[in-house]
Amino acid sequence: MTIALVHTLVHTDRMARKPKTRSRSGARPAPRQVNIHEAKTQFSKLVERAEAGEEIIIARDGQPCARLVPLAAGSRRSLTGKFAGQIWMADDFMETPQDVIDSFYDSKFP
């Protein structure tokens, strides 16, 4: 019980810190590194911090293995109208020819 409480307090305190902002020179702070266990238990908070502009490195056994970064503005492109003028459908597309319908009902099963 005591170990779990200490673990919770340590990790909660670590996660409660505000993300660092850029310095006056405009340089980004060094990315924060968290282990996989902490990343799994605090994922929502880490995503919030990434949305705020912070870069988070996820490490396995102290070795960086993934990076959580905010999406660049405008990185989501709309696909609406992407194929406009390139696709054509026949007027009778939804009509099934009678010989095709008959083949379903007249076929003999082995």
PEMO-V939745 format. One record per helix or strand of 2 or more residues. SS is the DSSP state (2 for helix, 1 for strand). FROM is the first residue (numbers start at 0). TO is the last residue. If there is no record, write none. Layout:
SS&FROM&TO ; SS&FROM&TO
//
This chain:
2&1&15 ; 1&31&34 ; 2&35&40 ; 2&42&50 ; 1&55&59 ; 1&62&67 ; 2&97&105
//
